[in-house]
């Protein structure tokens, strides 16, 4: 197999490089790295659960850092549990709740949830639980009437994300909570907020929500750390047994550099928040509608306008294969992905695109781009200039549609 550098040299390396695959991987800004460094080299390395001086010092730093981390959410640090990221948080929210509450055995999720929610629910199905999925409309928004119909006395938990990580659709979460709690206040509501955090203002104190998932890497923080909000009084059991630690839901010694990096990423993401989101939205619209209007036979995947998260661009280019698109884009210095990382190496269409009614050929031609504050207008211009050539070239090769 040829090495990547060899392939690039063979096909010609682009002088311009634009990274818009923030959904699937990220580097951290210098400020985040600098916030993490002291915890690797100087302080906060002891186990905060141990009662010696260095353990106490680490615990104090841990508490201080956690307070900064949850500030934008308007919650108590005691209700926010550090995890290893959104996958663990979602597993704890679904399976940990089921483990702690065995009387009711029905789990409801939307059909467009992150695979960690989908697979956690299916695991519980193998344990005797009934699973129901709420269908979505063609824009990715859930059918609230259907949700109303499927809630019953057996329902334990309803899990509906705030915003979709792949197509950007924002769910009517407040209405979801009202419907569920009007039916039965004891039914728990969980929301994966990892794609929305840092792009929307979220006040958990004003939402009657029981559990919520967050992830550091989605806001340019370090990988391998996230969080789970658990409302006071909600019973959840850990999935793993482990050593002495502060965090009871994720029993492992707290990795302070990652927590510090997460907190710094939160601080940076919420600086000049309104201006930041306005800028992101303008770049998103420029890219989304620029490609849609200049490249024929193109479909917008997901909701539009205020019902779409500020950083998300997802389009299907009819007559192109997503894998070929990502390779060709890469040769032109544009780093993006086809669908989400969880399914991109499997020759199956994204379950999310299938849920919104895309045919296999439409789903396979999808391209996901995420914009961050590190992207510039000049980079967006380069994508708009390059992508029509990429799509035209691939369509000529396949001869799948008339040009």
C-alpha positions in Angstrom: 0.0 0.0 0.0 1.3 3.4 -0.9 2.0 5.9 1.9 -0.1 9.0 2.0 2.8 11.3 1.2 3.6 9.2 -1.9 0.0 9.4 -3.1 0.0 13.2 -2.6 3.2 13.6 -4.5 1.9 11.4 -7.3 -1.3 13.4 -7.7 0.2 16.8 -6.8 0.0 18.4 -3.3 -2.3 21.4 -2.9 -0.6 24.6 -1.7 -3.7 25.6 0.2 -5.1 23.5 3.0 -8.5 23.9 4.6 -9.7 21.7 7.5 -13.4 21.4 7.8 -13.6 17.9 9.4 -14.0 19.3 12.9 -16.8 16.8 13.6 -14.4 13.8 13.4 -11.2 15.2 14.8 -9.5 18.4 16.0 -6.3 19.9 17.2 -6.5 22.2 20.2 -5.7 26.0 20.0 -2.5 27.1 21.6 -4.4 28.6 24.6 -5.9 25.3 25.4 -2.6 23.5 25.1 -1.0 26.1 27.4 -3.8 25.6 30.0 -3.1 21.8 30.0 0.7 22.0 30.2 1.2 22.8 33.9 -0.9 19.8 34.8 1.5 17.5 33.0 4.6 19.2 34.3 4.1 21.0 37.6 0.9 20.4 39.5 -2.4 18.6 39.7 -0.8 15.2 39.0 -1.8 13.5 42.3 -5.0 11.5 42.8 -7.6 14.0 44.1 -9.2 11.2 46.1 -6.1 10.6 48.2 -5.8 12.5 51.5 -2.3 13.8 51.4 -1.2 17.4 50.6 -0.7 16.9 46.9 -4.0 15.0 46.7 -5.8 17.9 48.4 -4.1 20.4 46.1 -5.2 18.4 43.1 -8.8 18.2 44.5 -8.9 22.0 45.0 -7.7 22.5 41.4 -10.2 20.0 40.2 -13.1 21.8 42.0 -12.0 25.2 40.8 -11.6 23.9 37.2 -15.0 22.2 37.2 -16.7 25.4 38.4 -15.3 27.2 35.4 -16.4 24.4 33.1 -20.1 24.4 34.0 -20.5 28.2 34.3 -22.2 28.7 30.9 -24.7 25.9 31.8 -25.9 27.6 35.0 -25.7 24.4 37.1 -24.0 23.2 40.2 -20.6 21.5 39.6 -21.9 18.7 41.9 -24.4 17.7 39.1 -21.8 17.5 36.4 -19.8 14.3 36.1 -16.6 14.1 34.2 -16.5 11.3 31.6 -14.2 10.2 28.8 -16.5 11.9 26.2 -19.9 11.7 24.5 -19.8 8.0 23.9 -19.3 7.1 27.5 -21.8 9.8 28.6 -24.5 8.5 26.4 -23.9 4.9 27.5 -24.1 5.9 31.1 -27.3 8.0 30.5 -29.1 5.0 28.8 -27.6 1.9 30.4 -26.8 3.4 33.7 -30.3 4.7 34.2 -31.7 1.3 33.2 -29.4 -0.4 35.6 -30.6 1.8 38.4 -34.3 1.8 37.5 -35.6 -1.7 36.7 -39.3 -1.3 37.1 -40.1 0.3 33.8 -38.6 -1.2 30.6 -39.2 1.0 27.6 -36.6 3.3 26.1 -37.6 5.9 23.5 -35.0 7.6 21.2 -35.2 9.6 18.0 -34.1 7.8 14.8 -31.3 10.3 14.2 -29.4 10.0 17.5 -25.7 9.5 17.7 -24.8 5.8 17.3 -23.7 5.6 21.0 -27.4 6.2 21.9 -28.7 3.9 19.3 -26.4 1.1 20.2 -26.8 1.6 24.0 -30.6 1.3 23.4 -30.2 -1.8 21.3 -28.0 -3.4 24.0 -30.8 -2.8 26.5 -33.2 -4.4 24.0 -31.1 -7.6 24.2 -31.6 -7.4 28.0 -35.4 -7.4 27.7 -36.2 -3.7 27.2 -38.6 -2.4 24.6 -37.1 0.2 22.2 -39.1 2.6 20.1 -37.7 5.3 17.8 -39.4 8.6 17.0 -39.4 9.2 13.3 -38.3 12.5 11.8 -39.5 14.6 8.9 -37.3 15.2 5.8 -35.6 18.1 7.5 -34.5 15.9 10.4 -36.9 17.3 13.0 -38.7 14.8 15.1 -42.4 14.0 14.9 -43.8 15.3 18.2 -47.2 13.8 17.6 -45.6 10.4 17.3 -43.7 10.9 20.5 -47.0 11.7 22.2 -48.5 8.5 21.0 -45.7 6.1 22.0 -45.1 7.3 25.6 -46.8 4.9 28.0 -46.6 3.7 31.6 -43.7 1.4 30.8 -41.5 4.3 29.5 -38.3 4.8 31.5 -36.4 7.4 29.5 -36.7 9.5 26.4 -33.5 10.5 24.6 -33.6 13.3 22.1 -30.5 15.3 21.0 -30.6 19.0 21.0 -28.8 19.3 17.7 -27.8 16.7 15.2 -24.0 16.1 14.8 -24.3 15.1 11.1 -27.1 17.2 9.5 -27.3 20.1 12.0 -31.1 20.0 12.7 -32.1 21.5 16.0 -34.8 19.6 17.8 -37.7 21.2 19.7 -36.3 20.0 23.0 -38.4 22.2 25.3 -41.5 20.8 23.6 -40.2 17.3 24.0 -39.7 17.8 27.7 -43.2 19.3 28.1 -44.8 16.3 26.3 -42.9 13.8 28.4 -43.4 15.4 31.8 -47.1 16.1 31.1 -47.5 12.4 30.5 -45.6 11.3 33.6 -43.2 13.4 35.6 -41.2 10.3 36.6 -40.2 9.6 33.0 -36.6 10.7 32.5 -35.4 12.9 29.6 -31.9 12.8 28.3 -30.4 14.9 25.6 -27.1 14.6 23.8 -26.1 18.3 23.7 -22.5 17.7 22.4 -23.2 19.2 18.9 -25.1 22.2 20.3 -22.9 23.2 23.2 -20.9 26.2 22.3 -23.2 27.0 19.3 -26.3 27.7 21.4 -26.9 29.2 24.8 -28.0 26.4 27.1 -29.3 27.1 30.6 -29.9 23.7 32.2 -31.4 25.4 35.2 -34.3 26.6 33.1 -34.8 23.2 31.4 -36.7 20.5 33.2 -34.2 17.9 31.9 -32.7 15.0 33.8 -29.5 14.1 31.9 -27.4 15.9 29.3 -24.3 14.9 27.4 -21.3 17.1 26.6 -17.9 16.5 24.8 -14.7 18.6 24.9 -13.5 17.8 21.4 -16.7 19.3 19.9 -15.6 22.8 21.1 -11.9 22.5 20.1 -10.9 21.0 23.5 -8.8 17.9 24.0 -10.1 14.4 23.0 -10.9 11.9 25.7 -12.9 14.0 28.1 -16.5 15.1 28.3 -19.3 15.3 30.8 -22.8 14.1 31.9 -25.2 16.4 33.7 -27.4 14.4 36.1 -30.2 16.3 37.8 -30.2 16.0 41.6 -32.3 13.0 42.6 -32.0 11.1 39.4 -30.7 7.6 40.0 -27.8 6.4 37.7 -25.4 3.6 38.3 -21.8 3.4 36.8 -21.2 0.8 34.1 -17.7 0.0 35.3 -16.2 -0.8 38.6 -12.8 0.7 39.3 -10.4 2.4 41.6 -10.8 5.2 44.1 -11.7 8.4 42.3 -13.8 11.6 42.8 -16.1 10.8 39.9 -18.5 8.0 40.9 -19.9 7.4 37.4 -16.6 7.0 35.7 -14.3 5.2 38.2 -10.8 6.2 37.1 -8.4 8.7 38.4 -9.3 12.1 37.0 -7.0 13.3 34.2 -6.5 16.9 35.2 -4.8 18.1 32.0 -7.8 17.0 30.0 -10.2 18.6 32.4 -8.2 21.8 32.4 -8.2 21.8 28.6 -11.9 21.2 28.5 -12.5 24.2 30.8 -10.2 26.5 28.8 -12.0 25.4 25.6 -15.3 26.3 27.2 -14.0 29.7 28.2 -12.7 30.4 24.6 -15.9 29.2 23.0 -18.1 31.5 25.0 -15.9 34.6 24.7 -17.8 37.2 22.6 -20.4 34.5 22.0 -23.0 36.4 20.0 -20.4 37.8 17.7 -18.8 34.3 17.3 -22.1 32.6 16.4 -23.1 35.4 14.0 -19.7 35.0 12.2 -20.1 31.2 12.1 -23.6 31.5 10.7 -22.5 33.8 7.9 -19.7 31.5 6.9 -22.1 28.5 7.1 -24.7 30.2 4.9 -22.0 31.3 2.4 -20.7 27.8 2.1 -24.0 25.9 2.2 -25.9 28.0 -0.3 -22.8 28.9 -2.4 -22.3 25.2 -3.1 -26.0 24.5 -3.4 -26.6 27.2 -6.0 -23.5 26.7 -8.1 -23.4 22.9 -8.3 -26.4 21.3 -10.1 -28.1 18.2 -8.7 -27.2 19.1 -5.2 -29.3 18.4 -2.1 -29.2 20.1 1.3 -29.4 17.6 4.1 -31.0 18.8 7.3 -33.0 21.8 8.4 -32.3 25.4 7.3 -32.2 28.8 8.8 -32.6 29.1 12.6 -33.4 25.4 12.8 -29.9 24.5 11.7 -26.8 24.6 14.0 -24.4 27.5 13.1 -21.4 25.4 12.1 -23.0 22.6 10.0 -22.9 22.1 6.2 -24.1 18.8 4.8 -24.9 18.3 1.1 -25.5 15.4 -1.2 -23.9 15.6 -4.7 -25.9 13.3 -7.0 -23.7 11.2 -9.2 -20.7 11.2 -6.8 -19.6 8.7 -4.1 -18.7 10.2 -0.7 -15.4 8.3 -0.5 -14.3 9.6 -3.9 -15.4 13.1 -2.9 -13.3 13.1 0.3 -10.2 11.7 -1.5 -10.5 14.2 -4.4 -11.1 17.1 -1.9 -8.1 16.0 0.0 -5.9 16.1 -3.1 -7.1 19.7 -3.4 -6.3 20.5 0.2 -9.8 20.3 1.5 -10.2 18.0 4.5 -13.8 16.9 5.0 -15.8 13.6 5.4 -18.6 11.7 4.1 -21.2 11.3 6.8 -20.0 10.7 10.4 -16.9 8.9 11.5 -18.9 6.2 13.1 -20.1 4.9 9.7 -17.8 6.4 7.1 -15.7 3.2 6.8 -18.8 1.0 6.4 -20.3 0.7 2.9 -23.8 1.4 4.3 -25.6 4.8 4.1 -25.7 6.9 7.2 -28.7 5.9 9.4 -29.4 9.6 9.7 -29.6 10.3 6.0 -31.7 7.2 5.6 -34.0 8.4 8.4 -34.7 11.7 6.6 -35.7 9.8 3.4 -32.5 10.0 1.3 -32.2 7.2 -1.2 -28.9 5.2 -1.1 -27.4 7.0 -4.0 -28.2 10.4 -2.4 -26.9 9.3 1.0 -23.7 7.9 -0.5 -23.0 11.2 -2.2 -23.1 13.2 1.0 -20.4 15.5 2.3 -20.2 16.8 5.8 -18.3 20.0 6.6 -18.1 21.7 10.0 -16.9 25.3 10.4 -15.0 26.5 13.5 -13.8 29.8 14.7 -10.4 28.8 13.3 -11.7 28.9 9.7 -11.6 32.1 7.7 -13.7 33.6 4.9 -10.7 33.1 2.5 -10.9 29.4 3.2 -14.6 29.3 2.5 -13.9 31.1 -0.8 -11.3 28.5 -1.7 -13.8 25.7 -1.1 -16.5 27.5 -3.2 -13.9 27.9 -6.0 -12.7 24.3 -5.8 -15.7 22.1 -5.1 -17.5 22.6 -8.5 -14.4 21.4 -10.3 -14.1 18.4 -8.0 -17.8 17.4 -8.5 -17.7 17.9 -12.2 -14.5 15.8 -12.5 -16.1 12.9 -10.5 -19.3 13.1 -12.5 -17.4 12.9 -15.7 -15.5 9.8 -14.5 -18.7 8.0 -13.4 -20.9 9.2 -16.2 -23.8 8.8 -13.8 -25.7 11.9 -14.6 -25.9 14.1 -17.7 -23.8 17.3 -17.3 
